[in-house]
Amino acid sequence: MYNNKINLVDLTAQYRTIRKEIDKAVSRVINKTDFIMGDEVSEFEKAYGKFLNVKFAIGVSSGTDALHLALKAIGIKSGDEVILPSHTFTATAEVIVWLGATPVFADIDKDTFTIDPKEISRLISKRTRVIIPVHLYGHPAPMDEIIEIAKKHKLYVVEDCAQSHGAKYKKRNTGTIGDIGCFSFYPGKNLGAYGDAGMVVTDDGDLAEKIKLLRNHGRLEKYTHEIVGYGNRLDTLQASILLEKLKHLKKWNNQRIKNASVYTGLLMNVKEVQIPVVTDWAVPVYHLYVIKAEKRDRLKEYLKSQNIETGIHYPLPLHLQPAYVYLGYKKGDLPHTEEVSRKILSLPLYPELTTDKIQYICQCIKDFFS
Ligand SMILES: *Cc1c(COP(=O)(O)O)cnc(C)c1O
């Protein structure tokens, strides 16, 4: 038994490995007092754009704001419909409602947990304008099928990449396949700031210009406001931290992949557990390691009693949430989503997680089922 609790994520473990560089970067910004749109913002935009191999990268205040500005720049408005999976974080749907449009929830593929293209075809109407695939847990959605449907119906594709920094779909980076990619740098994400931060990326120059204006009160110059915008800038302190952390992202993603493979090796033959499925076109980055398990709630309780923290991402699908009752969905509408939400369990996973801890966690899971 581990006396110290094993956390789902451990941000302190990572900070310990990069403390010097981070402290130096933060102190440099504070000494310059260049807090708003300082040099580090454009430096980080350039570096992240290069990392993804995309033309334009625009730093914003969060992943949620990235999604909001993306839809706003496309021109989403009242009466429009946007198709998205119900099995995602609420932010993906919220931003649609902010613009007066209607979220249309699709079911997922129950192996990859990503939107099912057949569902998209079923849900398209005259009002549909955008599809938002979510590369959930760091596993890419089936982009070829989604792009084909979007082309046929003249729809935009906005990728929610909040969990997929560096994940690849057929050798291409998630976020660079659709019209716009939206990233979150929430602290626990694969690339995390020390507060809220996000990024919008695109190869479309017109959309990029629009998003640049929107994030900063509709201006490029100090007091000339071309359009009505928002206060959605990425702040310099977060950019300086992200610049340092980006240097380690590939290594950290590889450590996540290695840790995931240790789990997979140890859980493969536990018949009550289904390990994550990886399709042959995907290089996932394991934002989370999510199993499907029998007696999920009791297993979660048991692991807690053994000092192991787990999570459920997400326990109640969006189409059944109180906030979206007004849309009129009912239980049974999205069967795969609902089944998955009853069985999923996120096990501890972060780059610094040690193999002996993973072995202990897997032993506890086996003990529970024996
Ligand atoms: C984290 C997350 C968001 C929101 O990002 P924030 O930076 O927290 O606003 C959106 N979508 C998904 C799938 C997420 O995991």
The ligand as an SDF file (V2000), in Angstrom:
LIG
                    3D

 15 15  0  0  0  0  0  0  0  0999 V2000
  -10.5130   21.8080  -21.0890 C   0  0  0  0  0  0  0  0  0  0  0  0
  -11.4800   21.6810  -22.2000 C   0  0  0  0  0  0  0  0  0  0  0  0
  -12.1060   22.8090  -22.7790 C   0  0  0  0  0  0  0  0  0  0  0  0
  -12.0540   24.1780  -22.1740 C   0  0  0  0  0  0  0  0  0  0  0  0
  -10.7950   24.7130  -22.0160 O   0  0  0  0  0  0  0  0  0  0  0  0
  -10.5380   25.8410  -20.8970 P   0  0  0  0  0  0  0  0  0  0  0  0
   -9.1550   26.3010  -21.1870 O   0  0  0  0  0  0  0  0  0  0  0  0
  -10.6840   25.1990  -19.5710 O   0  0  0  0  0  0  0  0  0  0  0  0
  -11.5320   26.9180  -21.1080 O   0  0  0  0  0  0  0  0  0  0  0  0
  -12.8820   22.6090  -23.9070 C   0  0  0  0  0  0  0  0  0  0  0  0
  -13.0740   21.3860  -24.4350 N   0  0  0  0  0  0  0  0  0  0  0  0
  -12.5200   20.2780  -23.8960 C   0  0  0  0  0  0  0  0  0  0  0  0
  -12.7560   18.9500  -24.5500 C   0  0  0  0  0  0  0  0  0  0  0  0
  -11.7140   20.3920  -22.7600 C   0  0  0  0  0  0  0  0  0  0  0  0
  -11.1750   19.2890  -22.2200 O   0  0  0  0  0  0  0  0  0  0  0  0
  1  2  1  0
  2  3  1  0
  2 14  2  0
  3  4  1  0
  3 10  2  0
  4  5  1  0
  5  6  1  0
  6  7  2  0
  6  8  1  0
  6  9  1  0
 10 11  1  0
 11 12  2  0
 12 13  1  0
 12 14  1  0
 14 15  1  0
M  END
$$$$
